[in-house]
Amino acid sequence: MRWRYPGSVLGLCMLAFFVTMVGRLAVSPVVPEITDAFSVSNTLLGVEY
C-alpha cells in the first residue's frame, strides 16, 4: 500500500480547520463574562485575542 500524499495533506488541512473552528466557537459563549470580569470592550478583546 502506497502513502497517498495529497489525501494526507487534505486530511490534515481539514483537521486543522475544524480544530480552529472549535476553538473559536468555544470562546464565543464566554466573551460576555470575560468583558465583565476584566472591564474591557469587545473591540479590545478582539484585538488582543
FENMOKA-V534046 format. One record per pair of residues at least 24 apart in sequence whose ideal C-beta (glycine too) atoms are under 8 Angstrom apart, sorted by the first residue. I is the first residue (numbers start at 1). J is the second residue. Records with the same first field share a line. If there is no record, write none. Layout:
I->J, J
//
This chain:
none
//
